[in-house]
Amino acid sequence: MLTINAAVLLAVIVVLRLRRRTEARSRSDEKLTVVIVLALGVLLAPTPVGQGMLEFLTQLIQGVSQSGP
């Protein structure tokens, strides 16, 4: 039996949609892409991958804020 993870499916859809030329997109198309990306974020957030990304971004932001004046 073949199962497809919803987050992987959404990630593939996002990559395919973002590869299109900007001129070929309408406003509704851009809004749909934003909704899909938000749904992908919601699906990734509670996973170990999402937590790792959050930790990495937190450390990056802390490093940048500490190196500033």
Secondary structure, DSSP 8 states (H G I E B T S, - for coil): -----HHHHHHHHHHHHHTS-GGG--HHHHHHHHHHHHHHHHHHTTSHHHHHHHHHHHHHHHHHHHH--
